[in-house]
Amino acid sequence: MIVSIRIDERLIHGQVATMWTNHLKADRIIVIDDQIVQDEMEKDVLKMAKPSSCKLSISTIKGASRRFNAGKYEDERIFILVKSSAILVELLENNVNLTEINVGNMSSKKGSKQITKSINITESDIENFEELDRRHVKLFIQMTPNDEKKNLISLLKEN
């Protein structure tokens, strides 16, 4: 059972490893990223950063989609972490049921605009968020579990 999906370019860091994982009572963190799967050093860093109370899976988009669609994680509380909005659109295209996404840290990059202190988005991100919204996926911003949820689409319309 997916308990949360978060876009966070830092993936597993203090806030995720302690606050979010404990708040969600997650059994497993799944990092979905085609490049990280091939990077042994980055995989080792993620393994060291994960809380001891959780299992960790690092998967390609296709591999994760296959496992979710086969019901592999139904008995676990899953916390999904991705670096980009594009990964989530691809998961939807692979028939993975996404209902709600927490948009966390997205760093400044060429062509991006800042919409909050920690979130910078590109035109490509806007298109992906609009596609997710069209498919009835709720998009919100919540940096820590104690923060109020803010509707991302409403914030995009204001900017």
ChimeraX commands (.cxc) that place a marker at each C-alpha (Angstrom):
marker #1 position 0.00,0.00,0.00 radius 0.5
marker #1 position 1.43,3.35,-1.03 radius 0.5
marker #1 position 1.23,5.72,1.95 radius 0.5
marker #1 position 3.00,8.64,0.30 radius 0.5
marker #1 position 4.70,9.75,-2.90 radius 0.5
marker #1 position 7.16,12.62,-2.71 radius 0.5
marker #1 position 9.21,14.51,-5.27 radius 0.5
marker #1 position 12.42,15.41,-3.50 radius 0.5
marker #1 position 15.65,15.84,-5.45 radius 0.5
marker #1 position 17.63,15.09,-2.29 radius 0.5
marker #1 position 15.78,11.76,-1.94 radius 0.5
marker #1 position 16.72,10.37,1.50 radius 0.5
marker #1 position 17.97,13.08,3.84 radius 0.5
marker #1 position 17.35,13.97,7.49 radius 0.5
marker #1 position 13.81,15.29,7.03 radius 0.5
marker #1 position 12.76,12.24,4.99 radius 0.5
marker #1 position 14.65,9.66,7.05 radius 0.5
marker #1 position 13.29,10.85,10.38 radius 0.5
marker #1 position 10.17,13.01,10.19 radius 0.5
marker #1 position 8.42,11.65,7.10 radius 0.5
marker #1 position 9.24,7.98,7.54 radius 0.5
marker #1 position 8.14,8.00,11.19 radius 0.5
marker #1 position 5.01,10.07,10.49 radius 0.5
marker #1 position 3.97,7.71,7.67 radius 0.5
marker #1 position 4.95,4.56,9.61 radius 0.5
marker #1 position 6.58,3.40,6.37 radius 0.5
marker #1 position 7.94,-0.16,6.15 radius 0.5
marker #1 position 9.74,0.41,2.85 radius 0.5
marker #1 position 11.13,3.36,0.94 radius 0.5
marker #1 position 11.19,2.90,-2.82 radius 0.5
marker #1 position 13.42,5.24,-4.80 radius 0.5
marker #1 position 12.36,5.17,-8.45 radius 0.5
marker #1 position 15.00,6.45,-10.84 radius 0.5
marker #1 position 16.49,4.83,-13.96 radius 0.5
marker #1 position 19.89,6.49,-13.50 radius 0.5
marker #1 position 20.39,5.71,-9.81 radius 0.5
marker #1 position 19.85,2.00,-10.46 radius 0.5
marker #1 position 23.09,2.08,-12.48 radius 0.5
marker #1 position 25.12,4.17,-10.00 radius 0.5
marker #1 position 26.66,1.99,-7.29 radius 0.5
marker #1 position 27.99,4.93,-5.29 radius 0.5
marker #1 position 24.63,6.70,-5.17 radius 0.5
marker #1 position 22.90,3.44,-4.22 radius 0.5
marker #1 position 25.39,2.99,-1.35 radius 0.5
marker #1 position 24.72,6.54,-0.12 radius 0.5
marker #1 position 20.95,5.89,-0.13 radius 0.5
marker #1 position 21.43,2.62,1.76 radius 0.5
marker #1 position 23.45,4.43,4.44 radius 0.5
marker #1 position 20.92,7.29,4.69 radius 0.5
marker #1 position 17.81,5.15,5.08 radius 0.5
marker #1 position 16.39,4.67,8.57 radius 0.5
marker #1 position 17.08,1.27,10.11 radius 0.5
marker #1 position 13.34,0.75,10.61 radius 0.5
marker #1 position 12.72,0.63,6.83 radius 0.5
marker #1 position 13.62,-1.57,3.93 radius 0.5
marker #1 position 14.91,0.17,0.82 radius 0.5
marker #1 position 14.27,-0.64,-2.82 radius 0.5
marker #1 position 15.87,1.23,-5.70 radius 0.5
marker #1 position 14.09,0.56,-8.94 radius 0.5
marker #1 position 13.72,1.60,-12.55 radius 0.5
marker #1 position 10.39,3.08,-13.60 radius 0.5
marker #1 position 9.45,-0.06,-15.55 radius 0.5
marker #1 position 10.56,-2.39,-12.75 radius 0.5
marker #1 position 8.60,-0.48,-10.11 radius 0.5
marker #1 position 5.55,-0.34,-12.38 radius 0.5
marker #1 position 5.64,-4.11,-12.90 radius 0.5
marker #1 position 5.91,-4.79,-9.17 radius 0.5
marker #1 position 3.13,-2.35,-8.23 radius 0.5
marker #1 position 0.80,-3.72,-10.91 radius 0.5
marker #1 position 1.52,-7.28,-9.72 radius 0.5
marker #1 position 0.59,-6.30,-6.13 radius 0.5
marker #1 position 4.08,-7.10,-4.78 radius 0.5
marker #1 position 3.96,-4.52,-1.98 radius 0.5
marker #1 position 0.33,-4.87,-0.84 radius 0.5
marker #1 position 1.32,-5.96,2.68 radius 0.5
marker #1 position 3.75,-3.08,3.25 radius 0.5
marker #1 position 3.47,0.66,3.89 radius 0.5
marker #1 position 5.35,2.15,0.96 radius 0.5
marker #1 position 6.91,5.61,0.77 radius 0.5
marker #1 position 7.91,6.44,-2.83 radius 0.5
marker #1 position 10.63,8.99,-3.53 radius 0.5
marker #1 position 11.41,10.39,-6.97 radius 0.5
marker #1 position 13.57,13.26,-8.20 radius 0.5
marker #1 position 11.28,14.56,-10.94 radius 0.5
marker #1 position 7.71,15.05,-12.08 radius 0.5
marker #1 position 8.46,13.19,-15.34 radius 0.5
marker #1 position 8.92,9.91,-13.44 radius 0.5
marker #1 position 5.42,10.22,-12.01 radius 0.5
marker #1 position 3.84,10.81,-15.42 radius 0.5
marker #1 position 5.63,7.71,-16.70 radius 0.5
marker #1 position 4.37,5.66,-13.73 radius 0.5
marker #1 position 0.82,6.74,-14.59 radius 0.5
marker #1 position 1.39,5.76,-18.22 radius 0.5
marker #1 position 2.43,2.32,-16.90 radius 0.5
marker #1 position -0.92,2.03,-15.07 radius 0.5
marker #1 position 0.42,2.63,-11.57 radius 0.5
marker #1 position -2.38,4.12,-9.46 radius 0.5
marker #1 position -1.24,7.48,-8.09 radius 0.5
marker #1 position -3.74,9.46,-6.05 radius 0.5
marker #1 position -1.74,12.13,-4.27 radius 0.5
marker #1 position 1.76,13.58,-4.59 radius 0.5
marker #1 position 3.73,15.70,-2.14 radius 0.5
marker #1 position 5.97,18.09,-4.07 radius 0.5
marker #1 position 9.05,18.70,-1.93 radius 0.5
marker #1 position 12.49,20.02,-2.75 radius 0.5
marker #1 position 13.13,20.91,-6.39 radius 0.5
marker #1 position 16.32,22.92,-6.88 radius 0.5
marker #1 position 16.89,25.88,-9.13 radius 0.5
marker #1 position 18.03,25.01,-12.64 radius 0.5
marker #1 position 18.34,26.78,-15.97 radius 0.5
marker #1 position 14.92,28.02,-17.06 radius 0.5
marker #1 position 13.19,27.29,-13.75 radius 0.5
marker #1 position 11.13,29.70,-11.71 radius 0.5
marker #1 position 10.83,29.72,-7.96 radius 0.5
marker #1 position 7.31,29.13,-6.62 radius 0.5
marker #1 position 8.28,28.57,-2.97 radius 0.5
marker #1 position 11.52,28.79,-1.02 radius 0.5
marker #1 position 12.32,25.13,-1.80 radius 0.5
marker #1 position 10.52,24.54,-5.08 radius 0.5
marker #1 position 11.72,25.68,-8.49 radius 0.5
marker #1 position 9.92,24.40,-11.58 radius 0.5
marker #1 position 10.57,24.35,-15.30 radius 0.5
marker #1 position 8.05,24.52,-18.16 radius 0.5
marker #1 position 8.40,20.74,-18.42 radius 0.5
marker #1 position 7.44,20.38,-14.73 radius 0.5
marker #1 position 4.39,22.61,-15.27 radius 0.5
marker #1 position 3.28,20.42,-18.20 radius 0.5
marker #1 position 3.79,17.27,-16.09 radius 0.5
marker #1 position 1.88,18.72,-13.13 radius 0.5
marker #1 position -0.97,19.76,-15.42 radius 0.5
marker #1 position -1.06,16.23,-16.86 radius 0.5
marker #1 position -1.14,14.71,-13.38 radius 0.5
marker #1 position -3.92,17.13,-12.41 radius 0.5
marker #1 position -5.91,16.21,-15.54 radius 0.5
marker #1 position -5.65,12.59,-14.43 radius 0.5
marker #1 position -7.11,13.53,-11.03 radius 0.5
marker #1 position -3.89,13.17,-9.05 radius 0.5
marker #1 position -3.89,15.59,-6.10 radius 0.5
marker #1 position -0.71,17.67,-5.94 radius 0.5
marker #1 position 0.29,19.42,-2.75 radius 0.5
marker #1 position 3.27,21.02,-1.06 radius 0.5
marker #1 position 4.14,20.03,2.50 radius 0.5
marker #1 position 7.76,20.29,3.56 radius 0.5
marker #1 position 7.32,18.56,6.95 radius 0.5
marker #1 position 4.42,16.59,8.40 radius 0.5
marker #1 position 3.65,19.51,10.74 radius 0.5
marker #1 position 3.26,22.00,7.89 radius 0.5
marker #1 position -0.09,22.78,6.34 radius 0.5
marker #1 position -0.73,21.20,2.93 radius 0.5
marker #1 position -0.85,23.75,0.10 radius 0.5
marker #1 position -2.50,22.95,-3.24 radius 0.5
marker #1 position 0.20,23.05,-5.92 radius 0.5
marker #1 position -2.14,23.75,-8.84 radius 0.5
marker #1 position -3.63,26.75,-7.03 radius 0.5
marker #1 position -0.13,28.04,-6.34 radius 0.5
marker #1 position 0.84,27.62,-10.00 radius 0.5
marker #1 position -2.19,29.67,-11.08 radius 0.5
marker #1 position -1.14,32.47,-8.69 radius 0.5
marker #1 position 2.37,32.62,-10.16 radius 0.5
marker link #1:1,2 radius 0.2
marker link #1:2,3 radius 0.2
marker link #1:3,4 radius 0.2
marker link #1:4,5 radius 0.2
marker link #1:5,6 radius 0.2
marker link #1:6,7 radius 0.2
marker link #1:7,8 radius 0.2
marker link #1:8,9 radius 0.2
marker link #1:9,10 radius 0.2
marker link #1:10,11 radius 0.2
marker link #1:11,12 radius 0.2
marker link #1:12,13 radius 0.2
marker link #1:13,14 radius 0.2
marker link #1:14,15 radius 0.2
marker link #1:15,16 radius 0.2
marker link #1:16,17 radius 0.2
marker link #1:17,18 radius 0.2
marker link #1:18,19 radius 0.2
marker link #1:19,20 radius 0.2
marker link #1:20,21 radius 0.2
marker link #1:21,22 radius 0.2
marker link #1:22,23 radius 0.2
marker link #1:23,24 radius 0.2
marker link #1:24,25 radius 0.2
marker link #1:25,26 radius 0.2
marker link #1:26,27 radius 0.2
marker link #1:27,28 radius 0.2
marker link #1:28,29 radius 0.2
marker link #1:29,30 radius 0.2
marker link #1:30,31 radius 0.2
marker link #1:31,32 radius 0.2
marker link #1:32,33 radius 0.2
marker link #1:33,34 radius 0.2
marker link #1:34,35 radius 0.2
marker link #1:35,36 radius 0.2
marker link #1:36,37 radius 0.2
marker link #1:37,38 radius 0.2
marker link #1:38,39 radius 0.2
marker link #1:39,40 radius 0.2
marker link #1:40,41 radius 0.2
marker link #1:41,42 radius 0.2
marker link #1:42,43 radius 0.2
marker link #1:43,44 radius 0.2
marker link #1:44,45 radius 0.2
marker link #1:45,46 radius 0.2
marker link #1:46,47 radius 0.2
marker link #1:47,48 radius 0.2
marker link #1:48,49 radius 0.2
marker link #1:49,50 radius 0.2
marker link #1:50,51 radius 0.2
marker link #1:51,52 radius 0.2
marker link #1:52,53 radius 0.2
marker link #1:53,54 radius 0.2
marker link #1:54,55 radius 0.2
marker link #1:55,56 radius 0.2
marker link #1:56,57 radius 0.2
marker link #1:57,58 radius 0.2
marker link #1:58,59 radius 0.2
marker link #1:59,60 radius 0.2
marker link #1:60,61 radius 0.2
marker link #1:61,62 radius 0.2
marker link #1:62,63 radius 0.2
marker link #1:63,64 radius 0.2
marker link #1:64,65 radius 0.2
marker link #1:65,66 radius 0.2
marker link #1:66,67 radius 0.2
marker link #1:67,68 radius 0.2
marker link #1:68,69 radius 0.2
marker link #1:69,70 radius 0.2
marker link #1:70,71 radius 0.2
marker link #1:71,72 radius 0.2
marker link #1:72,73 radius 0.2
marker link #1:73,74 radius 0.2
marker link #1:74,75 radius 0.2
marker link #1:75,76 radius 0.2
marker link #1:76,77 radius 0.2
marker link #1:77,78 radius 0.2
marker link #1:78,79 radius 0.2
marker link #1:79,80 radius 0.2
marker link #1:80,81 radius 0.2
marker link #1:81,82 radius 0.2
marker link #1:82,83 radius 0.2
marker link #1:83,84 radius 0.2
marker link #1:84,85 radius 0.2
marker link #1:85,86 radius 0.2
marker link #1:86,87 radius 0.2
marker link #1:87,88 radius 0.2
marker link #1:88,89 radius 0.2
marker link #1:89,90 radius 0.2
marker link #1:90,91 radius 0.2
marker link #1:91,92 radius 0.2
marker link #1:92,93 radius 0.2
marker link #1:93,94 radius 0.2
marker link #1:94,95 radius 0.2
marker link #1:95,96 radius 0.2
marker link #1:96,97 radius 0.2
marker link #1:97,98 radius 0.2
marker link #1:98,99 radius 0.2
marker link #1:99,100 radius 0.2
marker link #1:100,101 radius 0.2
marker link #1:101,102 radius 0.2
marker link #1:102,103 radius 0.2
marker link #1:103,104 radius 0.2
marker link #1:104,105 radius 0.2
marker link #1:105,106 radius 0.2
marker link #1:106,107 radius 0.2
marker link #1:107,108 radius 0.2
marker link #1:108,109 radius 0.2
marker link #1:109,110 radius 0.2
marker link #1:110,111 radius 0.2
marker link #1:111,112 radius 0.2
marker link #1:112,113 radius 0.2
marker link #1:113,114 radius 0.2
marker link #1:114,115 radius 0.2
marker link #1:115,116 radius 0.2
marker link #1:116,117 radius 0.2
marker link #1:117,118 radius 0.2
marker link #1:118,119 radius 0.2
marker link #1:119,120 radius 0.2
marker link #1:120,121 radius 0.2
marker link #1:121,122 radius 0.2
marker link #1:122,123 radius 0.2
marker link #1:123,124 radius 0.2
marker link #1:124,125 radius 0.2
marker link #1:125,126 radius 0.2
marker link #1:126,127 radius 0.2
marker link #1:127,128 radius 0.2
marker link #1:128,129 radius 0.2
marker link #1:129,130 radius 0.2
marker link #1:130,131 radius 0.2
marker link #1:131,132 radius 0.2
marker link #1:132,133 radius 0.2
marker link #1:133,134 radius 0.2
marker link #1:134,135 radius 0.2
marker link #1:135,136 radius 0.2
marker link #1:136,137 radius 0.2
marker link #1:137,138 radius 0.2
marker link #1:138,139 radius 0.2
marker link #1:139,140 radius 0.2
marker link #1:140,141 radius 0.2
marker link #1:141,142 radius 0.2
marker link #1:142,143 radius 0.2
marker link #1:143,144 radius 0.2
marker link #1:144,145 radius 0.2
marker link #1:145,146 radius 0.2
marker link #1:146,147 radius 0.2
marker link #1:147,148 radius 0.2
marker link #1:148,149 radius 0.2
marker link #1:149,150 radius 0.2
marker link #1:150,151 radius 0.2
marker link #1:151,152 radius 0.2
marker link #1:152,153 radius 0.2
marker link #1:153,154 radius 0.2
marker link #1:154,155 radius 0.2
marker link #1:155,156 radius 0.2
marker link #1:156,157 radius 0.2
marker link #1:157,158 radius 0.2
marker link #1:158,159 radius 0.2
view
